[in-house]
């Protein structure tokens, strides 16, 4: 854990690989010219497309600043993947690619600007893996996970043929394979590593080494030969200052690191220095002949003291810097100790509605978490405190001060807070995602016109009902309903009236069945009613009679008086079958027999 945090502290301590000398005038490319820009839609925190299709991230902010200074307008070409963006660029659908390394293969069809962002590539392994001085030292066949269509996968394949490359689709997938021990290591940019590990909660990964020759020098790639555009962009890039780039990077990269000064260590160092000075004084008094050596010793001691003071100042600045990052983070970050919230950043106040003073008086589990999720949260908190394996990411429901519920995904690690055990937790609001998943699930299991369960949900409930009937030895019934006279209604009044009639039929069916029963539409004008538990065969016939009467009663559809009827076939378990397909087939056959008898009359 400590090794990972110390490694991540360098994620924002990078230098720009750009110059500051002036370049050609941006107007050479045409003031206000439009540039169609292809980007990587899923490469956070470098760049991504948000839900509204807007270009976000470090590269997005930098390219907008560069374009503004070059007097250019950017049009983002929408794509679903980096591979698609490369394909669009190759076919002339865009003028430039926003953020990529220069390689010999790419140089054959792209012109590259000077680099405007530099990021180191580091080796990521699990925490227990030893340091790696060089990829060449690894045994043949060592598995390394690398995203496809990247410059790194080309370089590693060329320079280290003994490694076994596992191609993956994304940065997160590469780190995930290392996390799950499906790969032994990956080689990724430091900024990406810091962002992904924090987002995914993979705190048992570590930085095991670096490949200096593989540093990322990110440029804008221009399709074809366009010297005026290249000159305008290079001039704008040359005007960037390190402070401007740092401000953009810090806007998107937040690393959660707690650091402090070891006062006991400093006290011991000070005491040791005092003792050394005292011995030096005594030595000078008694051994005047060694003044030169003592002078050298005094100089060294002075340098040590200055170094200690610089280290203390650096630690203080680091603490202030990372506290600022935590305070400004969009994710909710809380520290829980003795089931009380002892710290939270401002982002946590909105989802729960409490200020810090109110939170300090509330039980962090019973006061903030839905009762059905409290045991899971308490077990994971306790496991982390005691050093046991706990769930890294799991969903739970938070209770807002107003009583409103929201879904959150939480991950955490064990830490020391004021010299006592606590847990640091990252909480993300996933309410919108859960609601979208529920809506998709409902659409997949229900008829879009009537809102009744569809065939898939009907069969799922019928299978469960059969299992219960077999276990408890009771009867169940399936009623297959086909509307008589529905086609003439469609032919005479049109499909709008026909759809409204089907909706009215669905409402009548729902109004006649019990809450435990299921009324479903399985297609066209066919409906099924499932009675999962009946006392006798006559119960099914009674329900069928009520349905006949209800369907024969006239319908008022948009001012039209419409009369139809229904043919109903009944199948019983266990008399007519002991499986869902068998019961549905018997009920269908019974319905057709009734329809034939009605026509014969």
ABEGO torsion letter per residue (X at the ends): XAAAAAAAAAAABBBBBBBABBBBBAAAAEBGBBBBBBBBABBOAABBBBAAGBBBEAAAAAAAAAAAAAGBBBBBBBBABAAAAAAAAAAGABABBABBBBBAAAAAABBBBBBABBBBBBBBBBAABBBBABAAABBBGBBBBBBBGBAAAAAAAAABAABBBBBBABAAAAAAAAAAGABABBBBBAAAAAAAAAAAGBAABBBAEBBAAABBBBBBBBBEBBAAAAAAAAAAAAABBAAAAAAAAAAABBBBBBBBBBAAAAAAAAAAAAAAAAAAAAAAAABAAAAAAAAAAAAAAAAAAAAAAAAAAAAAAAAAAAAAAAAABABBBBBBBGGBBABBBAAAAAAAGBBAAAAAABBAAAAABBAAAAAAAAAAAAAAAAGBBBBABBBBBBBBAAGBBBBBBBBBBBBBBGGBBBBBBBBBBAAAAAAAAAAAAAAAABBAAAGBBBAAAAAAAAAAAAAAAAAAGBBBBBBBBBBBGAAAAAAAAEAAAAAAAAAAAAAAAAAABBAABBBBBAEEABBBBBBABBABAAAAAAAAAAAAAAAABBBBBGGBBBBBBBBBBBBBOAAAEABAAAAAAAAAAAAAAAAAAAAAX
